[in-house]
Amino acid sequence: MTTLLDDSSLQLARRIRLERETRAWSLAELAARSEVSKAAISKIERGETSPTAALLVRLAGAFDLTLAGLLLRAESDGGRLSRADAQPVWRDPETGYRRKQVFVRSDHPVEIVEVEMPPGQRVHLPASSYARIRQAIRVIEGELSIVEGGDNHRLLAGDCLGFGAPSDVTLANDSSEPCVYLVVLARS
């Protein structure tokens, strides 16, 4: 299994720097566009720190990419077959949230992500992370609370929620057991 945090953090750091430099942006410009501090971006680009999911979403959004798109550019061969043992895994250092990229290709409109949310943890994602995508979440194991804009949803195993218009989202596992869910998204 490939783990971005352990095995490929330098690839991710290089990709973020490459995306910034390809656009001829300074650290200050990326900081302004992503609302991430210049110091944090500099540490990420040098591989001195592992970014949280929320920071990666902001950086990806500044580059007009989804989180999956940024991770794909950092590490992927883009083949049609996605073998279980070769699917990239990234772990949020702050929450322990584990994100496995099950399927993504730059020439395919659908992405599939498997997430394991540890007990008692939550992730906040800004509306910008949902720009130009449509997504649904299906809980495989456990339970997941989702606050989407002003709407509250509690999903149990087997439940599926299709997201509405882009808004700030909080995903939370308020239970004492891990929650595993699939995110299926399509670029619009």
N, C-alpha and C positions, 0 to 999 in steps of 0.2 A: 504494500500500500504506500502511495506517495503522500507525504505529509508536508504541506507547504511550510508550516511553522518550523519543523525540524529539518527537513531535507532541502527545501527550496526557498527559504526566506530570502536568500541573496538574489534568486531569480525574480522574486516579487519586488524587491528593492530596486533591482536594475530596471525592471519593467516600468515602475512608477517614474523613475528618473528619465527613462527613454520617452515615455508618453509626454512628460513635461518638456523635455528638450526638443522633441519632434515638433511641438507647437511653438517653440522658441519662447517659452514662458520662463520667467524668473521664479525663484522660490516665492517671492512676494506675490506675484500674480496668481500662482497656484493656491497660495494661502487665501487670497481674497476670494477666488472662485469657489474654493472648497470649504471655507470657514474652518480650516485646520491651521494651526500656527506654523510659521516658518520653521521654528525650532523643531517641532514634531516631524514635519516633512523631511527636514534635513537628517534627523536621526533615523527615520524610516529608510530613506534613500541610501544611507551609509550602512544599513543593516545592523544598527545599534539597538533597535527596539522593534518589537513585533506590534503592528497596528491592531487595534480592536476592530470588530466588525463595523461599528458605527463610523470610525475613521476611514476604513476602506470604502464604505458606501459613499461617503462624502467625496473622497478622492476620485472614485470611479465616476460619480455624477459630474464632477468638474470636467472630466475627460469625455463626457457624453457617452459613458459606458455603463452597463450594469455591473454589479459586483462580480457576477459570473463571467462577464466579458473581460474584465480586468484580470481575473484569475486565469482564464483561458489563455490570454495573451502571455501571461507569465509562465504557464506550464501546460502544454497540451500538444498532441500530435494531430488533432483535428480529424481523426478517423471516424468512420461510421459506426464501428463497434466499440463499445465502452466496457472493457473487462472490469469486473469488480475489484480485482487486486491492483488495477492501474488507475482507478478513479482518484483524482487529487482530493486530499482532505486538508482542511484548514481549521485550526482551533483558536477561538477568541481567547487571548491571554487573560482577559479581565473576568469573563463569566464561565469559561470552560465550554461554551457553546461550540459544538462540532458541526462543520458544514462539509458534506461530501458532494462533489460535483459528479453526479451520476451520468449526465449527458449534456453536452453543449458543443455546438459547432458554429463557426462564424457564418456558414452558408445555410443554416437551418433555423427556422423561426421559434422552435420549442427548446426550452432548457428544463432539465429535471435536477433537483437538488434534494438530498436527504439531510435532515438536520436532527441532531440530538441535543435537546435542551436539558441541562442538569436540573435537579430539583431546586426550587427556590430561586431560580435565576430569571432574568428578563433582558431583553434586547430592545432598544429604542431605535427606530429607523425613520429618517425624515421622508417627507413626501417626495423629495427629489429622487429618492431611490426607486420610485415607482413610475417615473416619467417614461413614456413611450413603451410601457409593458403592460400586459394583463396577466394576472396570476391567480392561482387557486392553491389552497393548502389543504392537505388531507392528513389527518392524524392516524398514524399506524399503531402506536402504543402510547398509553398514558392519557394525559389531558393537557390542553393548551388554552390559555386565555388570550384573546386578541382584542386590543382596543384599536379601532380603525376610525380615525377622526373622532366623532362623538358616539360611535356604536361599539357596544361591548358584546363579545361572543365567547362562549365557553364550548370548546370542541372536545369530544371524547373519541376514543378509538373508532375509526370508520367514518367519522364526520368530515365533511368537506365544506370549505368556505371559498367562494369566488369573491375577489376583492372588487370594490367599486372604484370611483375616481381617486386619483392619487391624493393621499393625506398622510399625516404622521401616523405611524403604527408602533404599537408596543406589543411584543410577543412575550408571554410570561408562562412559566411553569410554576404554579403556586402549590403544587402537590409535593409529596415526599418521594416520588418515584421519577425516574427520567421520562421525558416525553420524546418520542421519535415521530417526525412528520415529513411528508414530501411536499416540496414546493414545485409546482409546474407553472412555467411562465412562457408567454409568447410575446415576441416583440410586435408592437403595433406601428 
